[in-house]
């Protein structure tokens, strides 16, 4: 049996799959995906925090929607700037930038009188500005589809850094 008959020479990724070809392409996909997901994430955070607290979220809907739009306006540009920065010059991570978005649903909840969560000492000390426990642990916490985008960006960044270090070693 030949390689062709077994299918072993078939591409590992279908040709129509969205696989970034560079760190820049992966960064653009991650930025676009995260920015598109932020308004829905803010609204979901408000609804879920209200449900946990036993509070009706209906009257906070318009405020959550406005906060989502404001979140995009304030978090989107620094996220794009970071992801457009050369990988050797990046001083933080996209997830760190996105974690700053927690203030938008937090403000809606606090202004709406929603009681804060009782948090453990680690969460309270690590995320003191997040009384509702909304800080995303991963890209997928913002939107499930962002998980693979974040992994693709991280892999592309690591590959770029590795290639540069290898090239430096060959000089």
N, C-alpha and C positions, 0 to 999 in steps of 0.2 A: 504494500500500500504506500502510495506516495504522500508527500507532505500536503499536496493539494487535496487529495482524497480525504485526509483526516481533518482538513480545515485548519491545520496548525499554522498555515501562512495567512490566515484571515487577520485583518487588523484587530488589535485588542480593543480599540474604540471605534465605533461606527463612524464613517466619514461625516455624517451629519451632526455628530455630537458637538456640543459647545465646549471645546477644550482650548483654553487660552494658549497662545503660541509664545507668549513672552510675559515677563513680570509686569510690563506696562499694560498689556491687555487684561491680565488677571486683576490688576489694580483697578482698572476702569470698570470691569464687571462687578467687582466687590463694591466699589463706590456707588455705582448705579443701583445695584440691588439693595444695598443698605439704605440709601436715601429714599428709594421707593417704599421700603418697608417701614420706615420710621413713623409715619402718621398712624398706620394700623397698629403698630406696637404700642404707641402712646395710648390709643383708645382701648386696646386690650388690657393694658396695665391698669387703667382706671376701672374698667368693668370687673376684672378679676379681684382687685383690691377691695372694691365695694362688696362683691359677693362674699369674700372671706370675712369681712367685717359685718355682714348682714345688713348692708345699707343699699338702698335702691340707687342705681347708677344713672337712671333716666335723666334726672335734672342736671347731671354733669356731662351729658353727651356733647352738647355744643361747646362747652369749655374744653373738653378733651379733644374735640376736632380742631379747635383753634390752637390748642397747645401742640398738636401734631404738626400743624402747618408752621408754627413758630420754631418747633424743633428742627424741621428740615432747613429752615432759613438760617438757623444758628449753628447747627451741627454739620450740615452738608458741606459748606465751604472749607472748614478746617479738615474734615475727613478727606475731601478731594485734594486739598493742598498736601496733606501727609502722604497720601497714596501717589501723588505726582512727584514727590521728593525722591531723589536718588536713594536706593536702599542703604547705602553706606552713611547717609546723612540723616536717616530717620531717627528721631529721639524718643519716639513712643510707638504705640501700636494702634491699628485701627479700632480694635476692641476697646482700648482705653478711651479713645475719642468717643466712641459710641456709648460707653458707660456714663459719660457726661450728660447724656440725654435723659438720664433718670430724673433730673430736676423738673422736667416738663410734666410728667404725670404726677410727680410728687406735689408740685404746686397746686394742681387741680384738686388732688385728694385733700390736701391740707386746707385749702380755701373752702372746700366743700364740707369740712368738718368730719371727714372720715377718720376714725381712730387708727392710730399707727399700730403696727404689729409689735408683739413682744418678740425681740430677737435675741439670739445667743450672743455671748460676749465677743466671739470672733467676728460675726457679721457686723455687730455694732461698732467695733473698733476698726474694722477694715473698710466699712462703708458708712461712716457716720452721717452722711447727708442723705441716707436712704432709709427713712423710718418705716417704709412699706415693704422692704425686701424685694425691690424691683430690679436691682442691678443684674444685667445679663452676665452669666458665667461663660457664655460662648456666643458666637454669631447666630447659631441655631436658636438660641433663646429669643432673639429678636424676630427671626423668621426662619422656619426650618430650611428653606432653600438657600439661606446664607451660609449654612454649615459647610456644604461642599465648596462654595465660592471662597470662603475663608481658608479652607484647606488648600485649594488650588493656588490662591495667592501666596500662602505661606510656603508651599512647595516651590513655586516659581521664584520667590524671593531667596529661599535657601539655595536653589540651583544657581541663581545669578551670583550670589555671594561666593559660593564654592568655585564657580568658573573664574571669578575674578581672583580669588586667592591662589588658585592653581596657575593662572597666568602670571601673577606676581612672582610665584616660586620659580617659574621658568625663565625669568629675566636674568 
